[in-house]
């Protein structure tokens, strides 16, 4: 009797069996139950450098959601991923391609750090990507180095508290409600409040009557507030210094002063506010930047409005004060003559024929005048300083100071900064700036030359004074000032690091150069023409590169733009006869650079105030 023998069926290959077969060659593999959120726990053997280290495996043999060139995508429950954060060993996500008998792996934590908001929301699933390059090979006869190095990285995050902080943030985000999904702004003459998503900013504008100009702001982040961390509070100079420079720039460019460092591994930004620091997620930094940019624009507008009321124009704030402005620098001899003149014409003597009288102050370096009603018109102090050019000499910085008065009538009648400067150059200084000239004088029988003295004009006096101004003019008064403008803008571009200027502005400017230079080039010979065409050609090459960058929507490097402005300066310095003030004004030469000049002037003002 023949007995029919049945051939035993081969056990079906599964994700678990494929993974167990591979990892058993390099580790002690322990099967876990489903409640742990992992399939295997593996321990490295004694002969390994990381002997005794263990790790979890969570694998899938399902189809990937989206086929990409270099990665596979898989959908997991947020509950499972959050469970991995509670473990003190790294959990790898493994994809088993049973058909191809291949295993792919990924350390999921770099992606988890990027998805904290997703993991904390009501969203039930999250997507993980597995690089196609992360495939185990039996030919290597060992676990990949990158695979094992991930264990060390995880241990570092575990012991430095990163994993605990991330877990807390997930719980915090789950309980948070945003301040406002759209920017919500409330503003009065003295205060401002902005709420946007997870950021709240309240501010007090600086008070012009306050000697210390005490503006301030307080910032709250919902996550930090929920965790019991202190609000961020900044004073006037601090917020100007931190928020103004780099405003309006992309966070990733690293130009915002308060964004110190991007921790790529954790997808965190290290933010430093001077008196406090914080680790913020990218979304938080972007929301914060939106609020700060809106706020600092309004805050600076309040300051410039006040300075415009003072007519301070290009006069430099003295030692960072909003109530003191440098008028000019005089020799110590001239200042002492002015002091003597003021002392000899005090209120108690003379008359008001000139419309004012000098006030007798106890401080001999203080000068002021009052009108017939006895109202003080201005207050000026002289501060002795060592001459920068000659250390053995002393000079005097003449400084306008705001009147300390609460009387509206006196404040209304007081001289502005510009009015006081005008008094000095039109009324006071001409008494001491005298020129001697030889002029013809008709006699009875013949005309003879005689010497006469006259007071110098405002223009002549200004040419001899040391005047300081932080501002660039939209209409430079001649060749030298235009060259200095291009030099200043070149230095500004280096400070900005990255910037965008429409390439058409440079094209138009070089076309205007052609027009302005035509008369001088026509009589300058071939060498002059050749030199100009060569230097203009180099500038146009830079403009062509600028055009290409803008078509590709990339920022231009500051050094590149700085070089372009220096080329323009070189041309201007070569042809001195072609760039006089009248031609510059009539041609509107710098019209397309008006916004840049305005920005430069504001930037310099803020630097002086901080």
C-alpha positions in Angstrom: 0.0 0.0 0.0 1.4 3.3 -1.0 1.4 6.0 1.4 1.0 9.5 -0.1 3.7 11.8 1.4 2.8 15.5 1.7 5.5 18.1 1.2 5.5 20.6 4.1 4.8 24.1 2.9 7.5 26.8 3.4 6.5 29.3 6.0 5.4 32.6 4.4 8.0 35.4 4.6 6.7 38.4 6.6 8.2 41.8 7.6 8.8 40.3 11.1 10.6 37.2 9.8 12.7 39.2 7.3 13.7 41.7 10.0 14.3 38.9 12.6 16.5 37.0 10.1 18.7 40.0 9.4 19.1 41.5 12.9 19.7 38.1 14.6 23.1 38.0 12.8 24.2 41.1 14.7 22.1 41.4 17.9 20.1 39.6 20.4 16.5 40.0 19.1 13.5 40.0 21.5 10.0 40.1 20.2 7.8 42.7 21.8 4.0 42.8 22.3 1.9 45.3 20.4 1.2 47.4 23.4 4.8 48.6 23.5 4.4 50.4 20.2 7.5 48.4 18.8 8.0 45.0 17.2 11.5 44.1 18.4 14.0 45.1 21.0 17.6 44.4 20.0 20.7 44.4 22.2 24.2 44.6 20.7 26.5 41.7 21.7 29.6 41.9 24.0 32.0 41.9 21.1 30.6 45.2 19.7 32.0 48.6 20.6 28.6 49.6 21.9 28.1 46.4 23.8 24.9 46.3 25.8 23.3 49.2 23.9 19.8 48.4 22.8 17.3 49.8 20.3 13.7 49.3 19.3 12.4 48.4 15.8 9.0 49.4 14.5 8.4 48.2 11.0 5.9 48.3 8.2 5.5 46.2 5.0 2.7 48.4 3.7 2.9 50.4 0.5 4.5 53.9 0.6 2.1 56.8 0.2 4.1 58.8 -2.3 6.9 57.7 -4.7 9.8 60.1 -4.6 13.1 59.9 -6.3 15.1 59.4 -3.1 12.6 58.5 -0.4 9.6 56.4 0.6 6.7 57.9 2.6 4.7 56.1 5.2 1.7 57.1 7.4 1.8 56.3 11.1 -0.4 57.1 14.0 0.6 60.0 16.1 0.0 57.9 19.2 2.7 55.4 18.2 5.2 58.2 17.4 4.6 60.0 20.7 5.1 56.7 22.5 8.7 56.5 21.0 9.5 59.8 22.8 8.7 58.2 26.2 11.3 55.5 25.7 14.9 55.7 26.9 16.1 53.8 23.9 16.0 54.8 20.2 13.2 53.4 18.1 14.0 52.9 14.4 11.3 52.8 11.8 11.9 49.9 9.4 10.3 49.2 6.1 10.4 45.6 4.9 10.0 45.0 1.2 9.1 41.3 1.4 9.0 40.9 -2.4 12.5 42.2 -2.9 13.8 40.8 0.4 15.1 44.3 1.4 15.0 46.3 4.6 15.0 50.1 4.8 15.6 52.1 8.0 15.4 55.6 9.3 16.1 57.3 12.6 12.7 59.1 12.9 13.7 61.7 15.5 15.1 64.5 13.2 11.7 64.3 11.5 9.8 64.2 14.8 11.6 67.4 15.9 10.2 69.1 12.7 6.7 67.9 13.4 6.0 68.9 17.0 3.0 70.9 16.0 1.5 67.9 14.0 2.1 65.5 16.9 0.4 67.8 19.3 -2.7 68.6 17.3 -5.9 66.6 16.9 -4.3 65.1 13.8 -4.4 61.3 14.1 -1.6 60.4 11.7 1.8 61.7 10.7 4.0 60.9 7.7 7.6 59.7 7.9 10.0 59.5 5.0 12.6 56.7 4.6 15.6 57.5 2.4 16.0 54.9 -0.3 19.8 55.0 0.4 19.2 53.6 3.9 19.0 50.0 2.9 20.6 47.2 4.8 23.2 45.1 2.9 24.2 41.6 3.9 27.4 41.9 2.0 28.7 44.4 4.5 28.4 41.8 7.3 27.7 44.5 9.9 25.2 47.1 10.8 25.8 50.4 8.9 28.0 53.0 10.8 25.3 55.7 10.3 22.7 53.4 11.9 24.8 52.9 15.0 25.8 56.6 15.2 22.1 57.4 15.5 22.1 55.6 18.9 24.8 58.0 20.2 22.8 61.0 18.9 19.7 59.8 20.6 21.5 59.2 23.9 22.8 62.8 23.7 19.3 64.1 23.3 18.1 61.9 26.2 20.7 63.1 28.7 20.8 66.8 27.8 17.0 67.0 28.3 16.0 67.6 24.6 13.6 64.7 24.5 12.0 65.7 27.7 11.6 69.3 26.5 10.1 68.1 23.2 7.6 65.9 25.0 6.6 68.8 27.2 6.2 71.0 24.2 3.9 68.5 22.5 1.7 68.4 25.5 1.8 72.2 25.8 0.9 72.7 22.1 -2.0 70.3 22.5 -3.5 72.5 25.2 -2.8 75.9 23.6 -5.1 78.2 21.8 -3.6 81.0 19.7 -4.0 84.7 20.6 -5.4 85.5 17.2 -5.2 83.7 13.8 -4.9 87.1 12.0 -2.8 90.1 13.2 -4.9 92.0 15.7 -3.5 95.5 16.4 -4.7 98.1 19.0 -2.9 101.4 19.1 -3.1 104.7 20.9 -0.7 107.7 21.0 1.2 106.1 23.8 0.8 102.4 23.5 0.5 99.5 21.0 -0.7 95.9 21.3 -0.3 93.2 18.7 -1.6 89.6 18.9 -0.8 87.1 16.1 -1.2 83.4 16.4 1.1 82.4 19.3 2.7 85.8 19.9 1.5 88.7 21.9 3.4 92.0 22.1 2.5 95.1 24.2 4.5 98.3 23.9 4.8 101.8 25.4 6.0 104.4 23.0 8.8 106.7 24.1 7.7 109.9 25.7 9.5 113.0 24.3 9.1 114.8 27.6 10.8 111.9 29.5 14.4 112.7 30.0 15.2 109.0 29.5 12.9 108.4 26.5 11.7 105.3 28.2 9.9 103.2 25.6 9.6 99.5 26.1 7.9 96.3 25.0 6.8 93.0 26.5 6.5 89.8 24.5 4.6 86.6 25.4 4.7 83.3 23.6 1.9 80.9 24.4 4.1 77.9 24.7 6.6 79.6 27.1 3.8 81.2 29.1 2.1 77.8 29.5 5.4 76.3 30.8 5.6 79.1 33.3 8.6 80.9 31.7 8.9 84.6 32.2 7.8 87.2 29.6 10.4 88.9 27.5 10.7 92.6 28.4 13.0 95.0 26.6 13.8 98.7 27.1 14.1 101.4 24.5 17.7 100.9 23.3 17.5 97.1 23.7 14.5 96.8 21.4 16.0 99.2 18.8 19.3 97.3 18.8 17.7 93.8 18.6 14.7 94.5 16.3 15.7 97.2 13.9 18.8 95.6 12.3 17.8 92.8 10.0 14.1 93.7 10.0 12.1 92.5 7.0 14.7 89.8 6.1 14.1 86.1 5.8 14.9 84.3 9.1 17.1 81.8 7.3 19.5 84.5 6.1 20.7 85.0 9.7 20.5 88.8 9.6 18.1 89.3 12.5 20.1 90.2 15.5 18.0 88.4 18.1 18.1 85.1 16.1 21.5 83.8 17.1 21.7 80.3 15.9 19.8 77.6 14.0 20.1 74.2 15.6 19.5 72.1 12.5 19.5 68.8 14.3 16.7 69.8 16.6 15.0 72.2 14.1 15.2 74.9 16.8 16.3 78.5 16.8 18.4 79.8 19.7 16.9 83.3 20.3 18.8 85.8 22.5 17.0 88.9 23.9 20.0 89.9 26.1 18.2 89.5 29.4 16.6 86.2 28.4 17.1 83.4 25.9 14.7 80.9 24.4 14.7 77.9 22.0 11.9 78.5 19.5 10.5 76.4 16.7 10.7 77.7 13.2 7.0 78.6 13.1 7.3 80.5 16.3 10.3 82.5 15.0 8.4 83.3 11.8 5.3 84.5 13.7 7.6 86.5 16.1 9.3 88.1 13.1 6.0 89.2 11.6 5.0 90.9 14.9 8.4 92.5 15.4 8.6 93.9 11.9 5.2 95.5 12.2 6.0 96.9 15.7 9.5 98.3 15.0 8.3 100.1 11.9 5.7 102.0 14.0 8.1 102.5 16.9 10.7 104.1 14.7 8.1 106.2 13.0 7.2 107.6 16.4 10.8 108.6 17.0 11.4 110.1 13.6 8.1 112.1 13.9 9.4 113.6 17.2 12.8 114.4 15.6 11.0 116.0 12.6 9.1 118.3 15.1 12.5 119.3 16.5 13.7 119.9 12.9 16.8 117.9 13.8 17.2 116.8 10.1 20.8 115.5 9.7 22.2 116.7 13.0 23.6 113.8 14.9 22.0 112.8 18.2 24.7 113.5 20.9 25.8 110.4 22.9 22.6 108.5 21.9 20.3 111.1 23.3 17.0 112.2 21.7 17.2 115.5 23.5 20.8 116.6 22.5 22.1 117.2 19.0 25.5 118.2 17.7 25.5 121.5 15.9 29.2 121.9 15.0 32.7 121.6 16.3 34.7 124.8 17.0 38.2 125.6 18.0 38.6 126.3 21.7 39.7 129.9 21.0 36.6 130.7 18.9 34.3 129.1 21.6 35.9 131.3 24.3 35.3 134.4 22.2 31.7 133.4 21.8 31.4 132.8 25.6 32.9 136.3 26.3 30.5 137.9 23.8 27.5 136.2 25.5 28.8 137.3 28.9 29.1 140.9 27.8 25.5 141.0 26.5 23.4 139.5 29.3 19.8 140.2 30.0 20.5 142.8 32.6 22.3 145.1 30.1 21.5 146.6 26.7 18.2 146.3 24.9 16.1 143.9 22.8 16.8 145.7 19.5 18.0 142.5 18.0 15.0 140.6 19.3 16.8 138.6 21.9 19.1 138.9 24.9 21.7 136.4 26.2 20.9 134.7 29.5 23.5 134.8 32.3 24.1 131.2 33.3 26.3 130.0 36.1 27.9 127.4 33.8 30.2 129.4 31.6 29.9 126.8 28.8 26.2 127.2 28.6 24.7 129.7 26.2 21.1 130.7 25.7 18.9 133.6 24.7 15.5 134.8 25.6 12.9 137.1 23.9 11.3 140.2 25.2 8.7 138.2 27.0 11.4 136.5 29.0 10.9 133.1 27.4 14.0 131.0 26.8 14.6 130.3 23.1 17.4 127.8 23.1 20.0 126.1 25.3 23.5 125.3 23.9 26.4 123.7 25.7 30.0 123.5 24.8 31.9 120.3 25.6 35.7 120.3 25.4 37.2 117.3 23.6 40.6 116.3 22.4 41.1 117.1 18.7 41.0 113.8 16.7 43.5 115.1 14.2 45.8 116.8 16.7 45.8 115.3 20.2 47.7 118.3 21.6 44.8 120.6 20.8 41.3 120.9 22.3 38.1 121.5 20.4 34.6 122.2 21.5 31.5 120.3 20.5 28.6 122.7 20.4 25.4 120.8 21.4 21.8 121.8 21.3 19.8 120.6 24.3 16.1 120.4 24.6 14.6 122.9 27.1 13.3 121.4 30.3 10.0 123.1 30.6 6.4 122.1 31.0 5.1 125.5 29.9 3.4 125.1 26.5 4.0 128.7 25.6 7.7 128.4 26.2 8.0 125.2 24.2 6.0 126.7 21.3 8.3 129.7 21.1 11.5 127.7 21.6 14.0 127.4 18.7 14.3 124.0 17.0 17.7 122.4 16.3 17.7 123.9 12.8 16.6 127.3 14.1 19.4 127.3 16.6 22.0 126.3 14.0 20.6 129.1 11.8 21.1 131.6 14.6 24.8 130.5 15.0 25.7 130.7 11.3 23.6 133.8 10.4 23.8 136.0 13.6 26.5 134.9 15.9 29.4 133.4 14.0 29.6 136.2 11.4 30.8 138.5 14.2 34.0 136.4 14.4 34.5 135.3 10.8 35.8 138.4 9.0 37.4 138.6 5.6 39.7 141.3 4.3 39.3 142.4 0.7 40.8 144.9 -1.6 38.1 147.0 -3.4 38.3 150.1 -5.7 37.5 153.5 -4.1 36.8 156.5 -6.3 38.7 159.6 -5.2 38.5 163.2 -6.5 41.1 162.7 -9.1 41.6 159.0 -9.3 40.4 155.5 -8.2 42.6 153.7 -5.6 42.5 150.3 -4.1 41.7 150.1 -0.4 41.4 147.2 2.1 38.1 146.6 3.8 36.8 144.1 6.2 33.4 142.3 5.9 31.6 139.6 7.8 31.7 136.2 6.0 28.5 134.8 4.5 26.8 131.6 5.8 28.3 129.6 2.9 31.8 130.8 3.6 31.5 130.1 7.3 30.2 126.6 6.7 33.2 125.8 4.5 35.5 126.5 7.5 33.4 124.7 10.2 33.6 121.1 11.2 30.0 119.9 10.6 28.8 116.4 11.2 25.8 114.8 9.5 24.9 111.1 9.4 22.5 111.6 6.4 23.1 111.2 2.7 21.5 113.8 0.4 19.2 112.8 -2.5 20.9 115.7 -4.4 24.7 115.7 -3.6 26.2 119.1 -4.1 28.9 118.2 -6.5 31.4 115.6 -7.5 33.0 115.0 -4.1 29.7 114.5 -2.3 28.4 112.2 -5.0 31.6 110.1 -4.7 31.2 110.0 -0.9 27.5 108.9 -1.3 28.6 105.9 -3.4 31.3 105.1 -0.9 28.8 105.2 2.0 26.3 103.0 0.1 29.1 100.5 -0.7 29.9 100.2 3.0 26.2 99.9 3.8 25.8 97.0 1.4 28.7 95.1 3.2 26.9 95.6 6.5 23.6 94.2 5.0 25.3 91.0 3.8 22.3 90.3 1.4 20.2 92.9 -0.4 18.1 93.4 -3.5 18.4 96.5 -5.7 16.5 96.5 -9.1 19.1 96.0 -11.8 17.2 98.5 -14.0 18.2 101.3 -11.5 21.8 100.7 -12.3 21.2 100.5 -16.0 19.4 103.8 -15.9 22.1 105.4 -13.8 24.8 104.4 -16.3 22.7 105.8 -19.1 22.6 109.1 -17.2 26.3 109.0 -16.8 26.6 108.9 -20.6 24.6 112.1 -20.9 26.4 113.9 -18.1 29.9 112.9 -19.4 29.3 113.6 -23.1 30.7 117.2 -23.0 33.8 116.2 -21.0 34.5 113.1 -23.1 34.2 115.1 -26.3 37.2 117.2 -25.4 39.1 114.6 -23.3 40.6 112.6 -26.2 40.5 108.9 -27.0 42.2 107.8 -23.8 39.4 109.4 -21.7 36.7 107.6 -23.8 38.5 104.3 -23.7 38.9 104.4 -19.9 35.2 105.3 -19.4 34.0 102.6 -21.8 36.2 99.9 -20.0 35.0 100.9 -16.5 31.4 101.3 -17.6 31.6 97.8 -19.3 32.8 96.3 -16.0 29.9 97.9 -14.2 27.5 96.6 -16.8 28.9 93.1 -16.5 28.0 93.3 -12.8 24.5 94.6 -13.6 24.0 91.6 -16.0 24.9 89.2 -13.1 22.5 91.2 -10.9 19.7 90.7 -13.5 20.3 87.0 -13.6 20.2 86.7 -9.8 16.9 88.6 -9.8 15.4 86.5 -12.5 16.3 83.4 -10.4 14.7 85.1 -7.4 17.9 85.0 -5.3 19.4 87.7 -3.1 22.5 89.5 -4.1 25.5 89.3 -1.7 26.4 92.6 0.0 30.0 92.5 -1.2 28.9 92.2 -4.8 26.7 95.2 -4.6 29.4 97.1 -2.7 31.8 96.5 -5.5 29.3 97.9 -8.0 28.9 101.1 -6.0 32.7 101.4 -5.8 32.9 101.2 -9.6 30.5 104.1 -9.9 32.5 106.0 -7.4 35.7 105.5 -9.5 34.0 106.9 -12.6 32.7 110.0 -10.7 36.1 110.7 -9.2 37.7 110.5 -12.7 35.4 113.1 -14.3 35.1 115.9 -11.8 33.8 118.5 -14.2 30.7 116.5 -15.2 29.0 116.0 -11.8 28.2 119.4 -10.4 25.3 120.0 -8.0 23.1 121.6 -10.6 23.4 118.8 -13.1 22.9 116.2 -10.4 19.6 117.9 -9.3 18.3 118.6 -12.9 19.0 115.0 -14.0 17.4 113.5 -10.9 20.5 111.3 -10.9 19.8 109.3 -7.7 16.0 109.2 -8.1 15.9 105.4 -8.4 18.0 105.0 -5.2 15.7 107.2 -3.1 14.4 104.4 -1.0 17.9 103.0 -0.4 19.1 106.5 0.7 16.1 106.9 3.0 16.8 103.4 4.5 20.5 104.3 5.0 19.7 107.6 6.7 17.2 105.9 9.1 19.7 103.1 9.8 22.4 105.6 10.7 20.0 107.5 13.0 19.1 104.3 14.9 22.8 103.4 15.3 23.4 106.8 16.8 20.4 106.3 19.2 21.6 102.9 20.5 
